[in-house]
Amino acid sequence: MDGQIVKFLNKTFMLAAILVVGILVFFVGQMVYQSKLLEQQNVNQVTVSGEGKVYVKPDIALVSLGVTTQSTTAADVTKNNTDKMNAVIEAVKALNIDEKDIQTTNYSLTPVYENYTIPVVPMVYSSIDSVGMKTGTTLKGYKLEQDIQVKIRDFTKIGDVLSQATAKGANLVGDLQFTIDNPEQFRDQARAKAIQQAKANAQNLAKESGVKLGKIINIYENYNPYPVAYSKALGIGGGNAESAPVVPIIQPGQQEIDVTINLTYQVK
């Protein structure tokens, strides 16, 4: 019996010792890890930046075409607006604009209220002998606005799209901007220029300061696309060819793709 107790106590002490050793190893490992991490964080380092710019002629024009109508009933305003917008879309398609390049961006039906003020005449047997005024609001009708965005790939058709759309009833036209359909290839070019400039700046800095650069330990990129905006939304009267505006000659210009690169070097 005593031998079994001794064996049990020995096993218990052994397990306890193993547990203590494991805990010590864990804490020592954590201390070493934190020490290494702190050492890495305190490594001397320097950050340099470079900027790369690429100027590209836009190949896409985006324009917003909208129809807004108002009527006394929701059914009437919906029909009137739908008829006009369908006519606008058909006119745009007739200019060989692909259906996939026409996207509905807004469809909003809202009630329209009108404030009123009417005189209130007192009754014959009322103790009030002066005329009062009563104010309030009444439902006047409904307003529906629908907008589409058209992507124009042939810039020679911009004027035709605007004039034909307004002739068919579009009375909200604008937000014309120029952009690039696939900017990634040009972004890669700008990034390469930025990295090249950053490395050159790092070498010049090392030469002037007398320090020796180690390996690159961090890279940060900042990308700044600049779409070329032509105008904001413009309300105009539409509905017939005579009311269509005279469209000016529109120049797409160039779009600037700007990439900034920050390189962080270790300093030996």
PASEBA-1860 file (N, C-alpha, C; in nm, 3 decimals):
! residues 268
1> MDGQIVKF> 0.083/-0.121/0.000/0.000/0.000/0.000/0.087/0.126/0.000 ~ 0.191/0.123/0.089/0.280/0.240/0.096/0.357/0.257/-0.035 ~ 0.392/0.145/-0.100/0.464/0.153/-0.227/0.380/0.217/-0.336 ~ 0.250/0.188/-0.336/0.161/0.248/-0.437/0.149/0.398/-0.415 ~ 0.144/0.438/-0.287/0.134/0.582/-0.256/0.260/0.654/-0.302 ~ 0.375/0.589/-0.278/0.503/0.651/-0.319/0.507/0.665/-0.470 ~ 0.466/0.558/-0.541/0.464/0.566/-0.688/0.371/0.677/-0.737 ~ 0.253/0.691/-0.676/0.157/0.794/-0.714/0.216/0.934/-0.693
9> LNKTFMLA> 0.284/0.952/-0.577/0.343/1.081/-0.546/0.457/1.113/-0.644 ~ 0.535/1.012/-0.680/0.644/1.034/-0.775/0.591/1.079/-0.912 ~ 0.484/1.011/-0.958/0.423/1.050/-1.085/0.369/1.192/-1.079 ~ 0.307/1.225/-0.965/0.251/1.359/-0.948/0.360/1.464/-0.954 ~ 0.467/1.442/-0.881/0.578/1.537/-0.881/0.641/1.550/-1.020 ~ 0.650/1.436/-1.091/0.708/1.438/-1.225/0.623/1.520/-1.321 ~ 0.490/1.499/-1.313/0.399/1.577/-1.399/0.407/1.725/-1.365 ~ 0.414/1.754/-1.235/0.423/1.895/-1.194/0.552/1.957/-1.244
17> AILVVGIL> 0.661/1.881/-1.237/0.790/1.933/-1.284/0.786/1.959/-1.434 ~ 0.728/1.866/-1.509/0.716/1.884/-1.654/0.633/2.008/-1.687 ~ 0.525/2.026/-1.612/0.439/2.143/-1.634/0.513/2.272/-1.606 ~ 0.589/2.275/-1.497/0.665/2.395/-1.462/0.769/2.426/-1.569 ~ 0.841/2.320/-1.613/0.942/2.339/-1.718/0.876/2.391/-1.846 ~ 0.758/2.335/-1.882/0.687/2.382/-2.002/0.650/2.528/-1.993 ~ 0.602/2.568/-1.874/0.564/2.710/-1.854/0.686/2.799/-1.867 ~ 0.797/2.756/-1.808/0.920/2.836/-1.816/0.967/2.849/-1.960
25> VFFVGQMV> 0.963/2.736/-2.034/1.004/2.741/-2.174/0.916/2.836/-2.253 ~ 0.786/2.834/-2.226/0.692/2.922/-2.295/0.725/3.068/-2.271 ~ 0.746/3.103/-2.143/0.774/3.243/-2.110/0.909/3.288/-2.163 ~ 1.008/3.198/-2.159/1.138/3.234/-2.215/1.126/3.257/-2.365 ~ 1.049/3.170/-2.433/1.028/3.188/-2.576/0.959/3.319/-2.608 ~ 0.860/3.355/-2.527/0.791/3.483/-2.547/0.886/3.600/-2.528 ~ 0.973/3.591/-2.428/1.068/3.699/-2.403/1.165/3.714/-2.519 ~ 1.211/3.601/-2.572/1.302/3.606/-2.686/1.233/3.664/-2.808
33> YQSKLLEQ> 1.108/3.621/-2.831/1.032/3.672/-2.945/1.011/3.823/-2.935 ~ 0.969/3.869/-2.817/0.946/4.012/-2.798/1.076/4.089/-2.814 ~ 1.186/4.030/-2.769/1.316/4.097/-2.783/1.353/4.111/-2.929 ~ 1.333/4.002/-3.007/1.363/4.008/-3.150/1.274/4.108/-3.221 ~ 1.145/4.107/-3.183/1.051/4.201/-3.246/1.089/4.344/-3.216 ~ 1.127/4.372/-3.090/1.167/4.507/-3.054/1.295/4.547/-3.127 ~ 1.384/4.449/-3.144/1.509/4.475/-3.215/1.482/4.511/-3.360 ~ 1.387/4.438/-3.421/1.352/4.468/-3.561/1.288/4.605/-3.574
41> QNVNQVTV> 1.204/4.638/-3.476/1.136/4.767/-3.482/1.232/4.884/-3.464 ~ 1.340/4.857/-3.393/1.436/4.964/-3.365/1.549/4.970/-3.467 ~ 1.539/4.886/-3.572/1.642/4.889/-3.676/1.640/5.026/-3.744 ~ 1.754/5.082/-3.767/1.762/5.209/-3.837/1.706/5.192/-3.978 ~ 1.623/5.284/-4.017/1.561/5.275/-4.148/1.536/5.412/-4.204 ~ 1.515/5.418/-4.334/1.488/5.543/-4.403/1.383/5.516/-4.510 ~ 1.294/5.611/-4.529/1.186/5.599/-4.628/1.202/5.706/-4.734 ~ 1.197/5.664/-4.858/1.205/5.757/-4.970/1.081/5.737/-5.057
49> SGEGKVYV> 1.048/5.839/-5.131/0.929/5.831/-5.216/0.965/5.865/-5.360 ~ 0.882/5.815/-5.449/0.896/5.846/-5.591/0.759/5.857/-5.654 ~ 0.748/5.941/-5.754/0.619/5.964/-5.820/0.631/5.933/-5.968 ~ 0.532/5.861/-6.018/0.528/5.829/-6.161/0.398/5.876/-6.222 ~ 0.407/5.948/-6.332/0.288/5.999/-6.399/0.284/5.951/-6.543 ~ 0.166/5.916/-6.586/0.143/5.878/-6.725/0.022/5.956/-6.775 ~ 0.035/6.017/-6.891/-0.075/6.093/-6.950/-0.134/6.014/-7.065 ~ -0.263/5.990/-7.054/-0.331/5.902/-7.149/-0.453/5.974/-7.205
57> KPDIALVS> -0.475/5.957/-7.334/-0.595/6.011/-7.395/-0.713/5.921/-7.360 ~ -0.821/5.975/-7.299/-0.936/5.892/-7.262/-0.998/5.824/-7.384 ~ -1.054/5.706/-7.361/-1.120/5.634/-7.469/-1.268/5.608/-7.440 ~ -1.318/5.663/-7.327/-1.458/5.645/-7.289/-1.514/5.779/-7.244 ~ -1.634/5.811/-7.291/-1.708/5.927/-7.242/-1.834/5.877/-7.170 ~ -1.858/5.929/-7.051/-1.976/5.893/-6.973/-2.065/6.015/-6.961 ~ -2.193/5.998/-6.991/-2.286/6.109/-6.982/-2.414/6.060/-6.917 ~ -2.473/6.146/-6.834/-2.599/6.114/-6.766/-2.715/6.180/-6.840
65> LGVTTQST> -2.817/6.100/-6.870/-2.939/6.150/-6.935/-3.057/6.119/-6.843 ~ -3.136/6.220/-6.814/-3.247/6.201/-6.722/-3.377/6.260/-6.774 ~ -3.486/6.199/-6.729/-3.620/6.249/-6.760/-3.694/6.267/-6.628 ~ -3.744/6.385/-6.603/-3.824/6.412/-6.485/-3.959/6.466/-6.528 ~ -4.065/6.408/-6.476/-4.202/6.448/-6.510/-4.284/6.459/-6.383 ~ -4.395/6.532/-6.394/-4.484/6.551/-6.280/-4.629/6.544/-6.327 ~ -4.713/6.478/-6.248/-4.855/6.466/-6.282/-4.935/6.450/-6.154 ~ -5.067/6.453/-6.168/-5.154/6.449/-6.050/-5.166/6.309/-5.992
73> TAADVTKN> -5.145/6.205/-6.073/-5.155/6.069/-6.023/-5.025/5.992/-6.051 ~ -5.001/5.890/-5.969/-4.881/5.809/-5.986/-4.885/5.734/-6.118 ~ -5.004/5.689/-6.158/-5.016/5.614/-6.283/-4.981/5.702/-6.403 ~ -5.031/5.825/-6.403/-5.003/5.915/-6.515/-4.856/5.951/-6.524 ~ -4.795/5.984/-6.409/-4.656/6.026/-6.412/-4.565/5.910/-6.452 ~ -4.603/5.789/-6.410/-4.523/5.672/-6.447/-4.529/5.647/-6.597 ~ -4.650/5.655/-6.654/-4.665/5.632/-6.798/-4.591/5.739/-6.879 ~ -4.611/5.867/-6.841/-4.547/5.976/-6.916/-4.395/5.964/-6.912
81> NTDKMNAV> -4.342/5.937/-6.792/-4.198/5.929/-6.778/-4.141/5.808/-6.853 ~ -4.211/5.696/-6.842/-4.164/5.574/-6.908/-4.164/5.591/-7.060 ~ -4.268/5.653/-7.114/-4.275/5.676/-7.259/-4.157/5.762/-7.306 ~ -4.128/5.868/-7.231/-4.020/5.958/-7.271/-3.884/5.890/-7.259 ~ -3.864/5.819/-7.147/-3.735/5.755/-7.127/-3.711/5.645/-7.230 ~ -3.816/5.569/-7.263/-3.803/5.466/-7.366/-3.765/5.528/-7.501 ~ -3.824/5.645/-7.530/-3.790/5.714/-7.655/-3.645/5.761/-7.654 ~ -3.598/5.809/-7.538/-3.459/5.852/-7.525/-3.364/5.735/-7.548
89> IEAVKALN> -3.395/5.621/-7.486/-3.309/5.503/-7.498/-3.306/5.453/-7.643 ~ -3.422/5.452/-7.708/-3.426/5.407/-7.846/-3.346/5.500/-7.937 ~ -3.353/5.631/-7.908/-3.276/5.727/-7.988/-3.127/5.706/-7.970 ~ -3.086/5.674/-7.848/-2.944/5.648/-7.821/-2.900/5.520/-7.891 ~ -2.982/5.416/-7.884/-2.948/5.290/-7.950/-2.939/5.308/-8.101 ~ -3.020/5.397/-8.155/-3.019/5.420/-8.299/-2.886/5.479/-8.346 ~ -2.808/5.532/-8.252/-2.677/5.588/-8.286/-2.567/5.482/-8.270 ~ -2.609/5.354/-8.267/-2.517/5.240/-8.255/-2.446/5.237/-8.121
97> IDEKDIQT> -2.515/5.282/-8.017/-2.465/5.265/-7.881/-2.512/5.130/-7.831 ~ -2.419/5.046/-7.790/-2.452/4.910/-7.746/-2.538/4.914/-7.620 ~ -2.632/4.819/-7.612/-2.723/4.813/-7.498/-2.648/4.795/-7.367 ~ -2.537/4.724/-7.368/-2.460/4.703/-7.245/-2.394/4.831/-7.196 ~ -2.390/4.933/-7.281/-2.331/5.062/-7.242/-2.438/5.161/-7.196 ~ -2.559/5.114/-7.174/-2.668/5.199/-7.124/-2.714/5.140/-6.991 ~ -2.700/5.216/-6.885/-2.731/5.166/-6.751/-2.823/5.262/-6.676 ~ -2.932/5.208/-6.619/-3.020/5.289/-6.535/-2.952/5.314/-6.401
105> TNYSLTPV> -2.940/5.441/-6.362/-2.871/5.477/-6.238/-2.964/5.534/-6.132 ~ -3.087/5.572/-6.172/-3.179/5.630/-6.074/-3.323/5.615/-6.123 ~ -3.410/5.577/-6.030/-3.554/5.573/-6.058/-3.623/5.612/-5.929 ~ -3.678/5.734/-5.926/-3.729/5.789/-5.800/-3.868/5.849/-5.821 ~ -3.966/5.792/-5.749/-4.104/5.843/-5.752/-4.135/5.903/-5.616 ~ -4.168/6.032/-5.612/-4.193/6.101/-5.486/-4.322/6.183/-5.494 ~ -4.395/6.192/-5.383/-4.514/6.277/-5.380/-4.476/6.425/-5.376 ~ -4.562/6.508/-5.432/-4.541/6.652/-5.433/-4.652/6.717/-5.351
113> YENYTIPV> -4.614/6.792/-5.250/-4.711/6.859/-5.164/-4.708/7.009/-5.190 ~ -4.824/7.071/-5.163/-4.837/7.215/-5.182/-4.892/7.277/-5.054 ~ -4.828/7.384/-5.010/-4.877/7.456/-4.892/-4.995/7.545/-4.930 ~ -5.091/7.557/-4.839/-5.206/7.644/-4.865/-5.239/7.726/-4.741 ~ -5.300/7.839/-4.767/-5.350/7.927/-4.660/-5.488/7.977/-4.702 ~ -5.589/7.948/-4.620/-5.726/7.990/-4.652/-5.787/8.065/-4.532 ~ -5.873/8.161/-4.560/-5.939/8.233/-4.450/-6.048/8.147/-4.387 ~ -6.064/8.160/-4.259/-6.168/8.089/-4.185/-6.267/8.192/-4.133
121> VPMVYSSI> -6.395/8.184/-4.184/-6.499/8.279/-4.144/-6.575/8.222/-4.026 ~ -6.589/8.296/-3.918/-6.661/8.245/-3.800/-6.810/8.223/-3.830 ~ -6.869/8.127/-3.762/-7.013/8.100/-3.776/-7.094/8.214/-3.715 ~ -7.222/8.218/-3.753/-7.309/8.329/-3.710/-7.321/8.336/-3.559 ~ -7.334/8.220/-3.494/-7.355/8.217/-3.348/-7.225/8.196/-3.271 ~ -7.110/8.210/-3.342/-6.982/8.191/-3.274/-6.944/8.316/-3.198 ~ -6.873/8.298/-3.089/-6.826/8.411/-3.011/-6.707/8.479/-3.076 ~ -6.650/8.411/-3.178/-6.536/8.471/-3.249/-6.590/8.558/-3.361
129> DSVGMKTG> -6.554/8.685/-3.362/-6.606/8.776/-3.463/-6.499/8.823/-3.562 ~ -6.380/8.762/-3.558/-6.275/8.802/-3.651/-6.243/8.685/-3.744 ~ -6.200/8.720/-3.862/-6.166/8.618/-3.962/-6.024/8.566/-3.935 ~ -6.009/8.434/-3.928/-5.878/8.374/-3.905/-5.823/8.312/-4.033 ~ -5.702/8.260/-4.025/-5.636/8.197/-4.140/-5.598/8.054/-4.102 ~ -5.621/7.965/-4.196/-5.587/7.825/-4.175/-5.482/7.784/-4.277 ~ -5.374/7.722/-4.228/-5.266/7.678/-4.315/-5.251/7.526/-4.309 ~ -5.193/7.470/-4.411/-5.171/7.325/-4.415/-5.105/7.285/-4.546
137> TTLKGYKL> -5.102/7.156/-4.571/-5.045/7.103/-4.695/-5.143/7.007/-4.760 ~ -5.138/7.002/-4.890/-5.224/6.910/-4.963/-5.142/6.839/-5.071 ~ -5.180/6.717/-5.103/-5.110/6.640/-5.206/-5.143/6.698/-5.344 ~ -5.039/6.746/-5.411/-5.058/6.807/-5.542/-5.043/6.706/-5.655 ~ -4.959/6.606/-5.634/-4.935/6.506/-5.739/-4.810/6.426/-5.708 ~ -4.747/6.380/-5.815/-4.629/6.296/-5.799/-4.523/6.339/-5.900 ~ -4.398/6.319/-5.860/-4.285/6.352/-5.946/-4.200/6.226/-5.965 ~ -4.164/6.198/-6.089/-4.083/6.081/-6.119/-3.958/6.125/-6.194
145> EQDIQVKI> -3.844/6.079/-6.145/-3.717/6.108/-6.212/-3.646/5.977/-6.241 ~ -3.605/5.960/-6.365/-3.531/5.842/-6.405/-3.405/5.887/-6.480 ~ -3.291/5.829/-6.444/-3.164/5.866/-6.505/-3.095/5.742/-6.561 ~ -3.028/5.761/-6.671/-2.943/5.655/-6.726/-2.805/5.712/-6.750 ~ -2.707/5.623/-6.746/-2.570/5.662/-6.781/-2.533/5.593/-6.911 ~ -2.484/5.671/-7.005/-2.449/5.618/-7.137/-2.297/5.623/-7.152 ~ -2.241/5.511/-7.193/-2.098/5.502/-7.220/-2.078/5.516/-7.371 ~ -2.006/5.620/-7.408/-1.986/5.650/-7.550/-1.840/5.621/-7.585
153> RDFTKIGD> -1.821/5.528/-7.678/-1.686/5.488/-7.717/-1.636/5.565/-7.840 ~ -1.727/5.615/-7.919/-1.693/5.694/-8.037/-1.723/5.840/-8.004 ~ -1.619/5.920/-7.981/-1.639/6.057/-7.936/-1.709/6.144/-8.038 ~ -1.709/6.103/-8.164/-1.778/6.183/-8.265/-1.930/6.177/-8.247 ~ -1.976/6.084/-8.163/-2.121/6.070/-8.142/-2.170/6.141/-8.016 ~ -2.081/6.208/-7.944/-2.122/6.273/-7.819/-2.229/6.378/-7.846 ~ -2.205/6.464/-7.943/-2.302/6.569/-7.974/-2.434/6.512/-8.020 ~ -2.431/6.405/-8.100/-2.555/6.343/-8.148/-2.633/6.281/-8.032
161> VLSQATAK> -2.562/6.217/-7.940/-2.630/6.156/-7.825/-2.702/6.263/-7.743 ~ -2.635/6.374/-7.717/-2.695/6.481/-7.637/-2.815/6.544/-7.708 ~ -2.797/6.574/-7.835/-2.905/6.642/-7.907/-3.026/6.551/-7.930 ~ -3.002/6.424/-7.967/-3.112/6.332/-7.991/-3.186/6.300/-7.861 ~ -3.112/6.286/-7.752/-3.175/6.256/-7.624/-3.265/6.369/-7.579 ~ -3.218/6.492/-7.590/-3.299/6.606/-7.549/-3.420/6.624/-7.641 ~ -3.402/6.594/-7.769/-3.514/6.606/-7.861/-3.625/6.507/-7.828 ~ -3.590/6.393/-7.767/-3.688/6.290/-7.733/-3.744/6.305/-7.591
169> GANLVGDL> -3.700/6.408/-7.519/-3.761/6.432/-7.388/-3.668/6.436/-7.270 ~ -3.540/6.411/-7.288/-3.447/6.419/-7.175/-3.433/6.565/-7.132 ~ -3.461/6.593/-7.006/-3.451/6.730/-6.957/-3.351/6.745/-6.842 ~ -3.277/6.640/-6.815/-3.165/6.646/-6.721/-3.045/6.582/-6.790 ~ -2.954/6.664/-6.835/-2.839/6.615/-6.911/-2.712/6.673/-6.850 ~ -2.612/6.588/-6.831/-2.487/6.641/-6.775/-2.399/6.531/-6.722 ~ -2.316/6.569/-6.623/-2.217/6.478/-6.565/-2.131/6.413/-6.673 ~ -2.098/6.489/-6.775/-2.013/6.436/-6.881/-1.870/6.429/-6.832
177> QFTIDNPE> -1.810/6.313/-6.840/-1.671/6.296/-6.801/-1.603/6.196/-6.892 ~ -1.473/6.209/-6.898/-1.394/6.121/-6.982/-1.307/6.034/-6.893 ~ -1.295/5.909/-6.931/-1.217/5.816/-6.852/-1.154/5.711/-6.942 ~ -1.084/5.617/-6.880/-1.014/5.511/-6.953/-1.080/5.379/-6.920 ~ -1.110/5.303/-7.022/-1.183/5.178/-7.002/-1.097/5.075/-6.927 ~ -0.968/5.071/-6.955/-0.879/4.975/-6.889/-0.754/5.049/-6.841 ~ -0.760/5.112/-6.721/-0.648/5.194/-6.676/-0.532/5.115/-6.616 ~ -0.550/4.984/-6.593/-0.448/4.907/-6.520/-0.313/4.905/-6.593
185> QFRDQARA> -0.317/4.892/-6.726/-0.192/4.886/-6.800/-0.112/5.016/-6.785 ~ -0.182/5.129/-6.780/-0.116/5.258/-6.763/-0.074/5.279/-6.617 ~ -0.151/5.222/-6.526/-0.112/5.229/-6.385/0.019/5.153/-6.363 ~ 0.035/5.040/-6.431/0.160/4.964/-6.421/0.278/5.048/-6.469 ~ 0.257/5.122/-6.577/0.364/5.208/-6.629/0.400/5.317/-6.529 ~ 0.297/5.379/-6.469/0.322/5.484/-6.371/0.391/5.428/-6.247 ~ 0.353/5.307/-6.207/0.415/5.245/-6.089/0.563/5.218/-6.114 ~ 0.596/5.168/-6.234/0.736/5.140/-6.268/0.819/5.268/-6.262
193> KAIQQAKA> 0.763/5.378/-6.314/0.833/5.506/-6.308/0.853/5.551/-6.164 ~ 0.750/5.533/-6.081/0.759/5.576/-5.942/0.864/5.497/-5.865 ~ 0.869/5.366/-5.888/0.969/5.282/-5.820/1.109/5.321/-5.865 ~ 1.127/5.345/-5.994/1.257/5.384/-6.046/1.302/5.516/-5.983 ~ 1.210/5.610/-5.972/1.245/5.739/-5.913/1.275/5.725/-5.764 ~ 1.197/5.642/-5.693/1.221/5.622/-5.550/1.358/5.560/-5.525 ~ 1.396/5.462/-5.606/1.528/5.399/-5.591/1.639/5.499/-5.620 ~ 1.619/5.582/-5.721/1.720/5.684/-5.753/1.733/5.783/-5.638
201> NAQNLAKE> 1.619/5.822/-5.579/1.623/5.914/-5.465/1.694/5.850/-5.346 ~ 1.673/5.720/-5.328/1.738/5.650/-5.218/1.890/5.648/-5.238 ~ 1.935/5.622/-5.360/2.078/5.619/-5.388/2.141/5.757/-5.369 ~ 2.071/5.861/-5.413/2.122/5.998/-5.394/2.129/6.034/-5.246 ~ 2.028/5.993/-5.171/2.026/6.021/-5.028/2.142/5.950/-4.958 ~ 2.165/5.824/-4.995/2.274/5.748/-4.934/2.409/5.811/-4.969 ~ 2.422/5.855/-5.093/2.549/5.915/-5.136/2.576/6.045/-5.062 ~ 2.474/6.128/-5.047/2.493/6.258/-4.982/2.512/6.245/-4.832
209> SGVKLGKI> 2.446/6.147/-4.771/2.452/6.133/-4.625/2.562/6.039/-4.579 ~ 2.612/5.956/-4.668/2.718/5.864/-4.631/2.671/5.736/-4.567 ~ 2.541/5.710/-4.563/2.491/5.587/-4.504/2.488/5.478/-4.609 ~ 2.483/5.354/-4.561/2.472/5.239/-4.650/2.333/5.180/-4.639 ~ 2.271/5.161/-4.751/2.135/5.108/-4.754/2.136/4.956/-4.753 ~ 2.042/4.899/-4.677/2.023/4.755/-4.676/1.908/4.716/-4.767 ~ 1.838/4.614/-4.729/1.728/4.565/-4.812/1.602/4.650/-4.792 ~ 1.512/4.643/-4.887/1.383/4.710/-4.876/1.293/4.628/-4.783
217> INIYENYN> 1.239/4.693/-4.679/1.158/4.620/-4.581/1.011/4.658/-4.588 ~ 0.979/4.760/-4.666/0.837/4.797/-4.675/0.813/4.877/-4.803 ~ 0.697/4.854/-4.865/0.657/4.927/-4.986/0.513/4.974/-4.968 ~ 0.488/5.100/-4.996/0.352/5.154/-4.988/0.321/5.228/-5.118 ~ 0.202/5.202/-5.172/0.161/5.264/-5.299/0.037/5.350/-5.278 ~ 0.037/5.465/-5.341/-0.079/5.554/-5.341/-0.114/5.586/-5.485 ~ -0.238/5.551/-5.524/-0.282/5.565/-5.663/-0.385/5.675/-5.671 ~ -0.362/5.772/-5.761/-0.452/5.886/-5.776/-0.502/5.896/-5.920
225> PYPVAYSK> -0.618/5.837/-5.949/-0.675/5.855/-6.083/-0.745/5.990/-6.092 ~ -0.737/6.053/-6.206/-0.799/6.183/-6.224/-0.890/6.180/-6.346 ~ -1.018/6.142/-6.329/-1.110/6.147/-6.443/-1.131/6.290/-6.488 ~ -1.144/6.308/-6.617/-1.161/6.442/-6.673/-1.309/6.475/-6.676 ~ -1.353/6.562/-6.586/-1.494/6.600/-6.580/-1.517/6.720/-6.671 ~ -1.625/6.714/-6.746/-1.657/6.825/-6.838/-1.761/6.918/-6.778 ~ -1.867/6.862/-6.720/-1.971/6.947/-6.663/-2.051/6.868/-6.562 ~ -2.118/6.938/-6.475/-2.210/6.877/-6.381/-2.349/6.872/-6.444
233> ALGIGGGN> -2.444/6.814/-6.370/-2.579/6.798/-6.424/-2.639/6.932/-6.462 ~ -2.706/6.936/-6.574/-2.763/7.058/-6.627/-2.907/7.033/-6.666 ~ -2.999/7.106/-6.608/-3.139/7.092/-6.646/-3.170/7.173/-6.769 ~ -3.231/7.111/-6.867/-3.264/7.179/-6.992/-3.402/7.138/-7.035 ~ -3.461/7.216/-7.119/-3.593/7.181/-7.172/-3.581/7.086/-7.287 ~ -3.650/6.974/-7.280/-3.645/6.877/-7.388/-3.783/6.850/-7.441 ~ -3.791/6.772/-7.545/-3.921/6.732/-7.595/-3.936/6.745/-7.744 ~ -3.855/6.830/-7.809/-3.863/6.841/-7.953/-3.729/6.890/-8.006
241> AESAPVVP> -3.712/6.877/-8.135/-3.584/6.912/-8.196/-3.552/7.060/-8.180 ~ -3.659/7.147/-8.182/-3.635/7.290/-8.172/-3.579/7.329/-8.036 ~ -3.615/7.252/-7.930/-3.569/7.288/-7.797/-3.436/7.225/-7.763 ~ -3.382/7.138/-7.849/-3.254/7.075/-7.822/-3.144/7.179/-7.825 ~ -3.051/7.174/-7.729/-2.946/7.275/-7.722/-2.843/7.257/-7.832 ~ -2.774/7.365/-7.861/-2.662/7.358/-7.954/-2.543/7.302/-7.877 ~ -2.493/7.187/-7.920/-2.387/7.119/-7.846/-2.252/7.174/-7.889 ~ -2.167/7.218/-7.795/-2.036/7.271/-7.831/-1.941/7.159/-7.871
249> IIQPGQQE> -1.831/7.198/-7.932/-1.725/7.101/-7.961/-1.660/7.062/-7.829 ~ -1.656/6.934/-7.800/-1.607/6.886/-7.671/-1.471/6.821/-7.689 ~ -1.374/6.867/-7.611/-1.238/6.816/-7.620/-1.212/6.724/-7.500 ~ -1.175/6.598/-7.523/-1.152/6.506/-7.412/-1.023/6.530/-7.337 ~ -0.925/6.597/-7.402/-0.798/6.625/-7.335/-0.722/6.498/-7.302 ~ -0.648/6.503/-7.190/-0.571/6.389/-7.144/-0.605/6.360/-6.998 ~ -0.590/6.235/-6.961/-0.612/6.195/-6.822/-0.478/6.161/-6.758 ~ -0.457/6.214/-6.640/-0.332/6.190/-6.568/-0.349/6.073/-6.473
257> IDVTINLT> -0.262/5.974/-6.485/-0.258/5.862/-6.392/-0.133/5.878/-6.307 ~ -0.152/5.896/-6.178/-0.045/5.932/-6.087/-0.030/5.823/-5.981 ~ 0.090/5.768/-5.968/0.120/5.668/-5.866/0.238/5.715/-5.783 ~ 0.223/5.713/-5.651/0.331/5.747/-5.559/0.374/5.620/-5.486 ~ 0.503/5.595/-5.482/0.559/5.478/-5.414/0.651/5.523/-5.302 ~ 0.631/5.467/-5.183/0.722/5.487/-5.070/0.799/5.359/-5.046 ~ 0.932/5.366/-5.046/1.017/5.253/-5.018/1.090/5.276/-4.886 ~ 1.083/5.178/-4.799/1.154/5.186/-4.671/1.272/5.090/-4.674
265> YQVK> 1.392/5.145/-4.653/1.517/5.067/-4.654/1.571/5.052/-4.511 ~ 1.636/4.941/-4.486/1.719/4.930/-4.366/1.847/5.009/-4.389 ~ 1.895/5.068/-4.281/2.022/5.140/-4.288/2.126/5.060/-4.212 ~ 2.234/5.023/-4.280/2.337/4.941/-4.218/2.424/5.024/-4.123
END
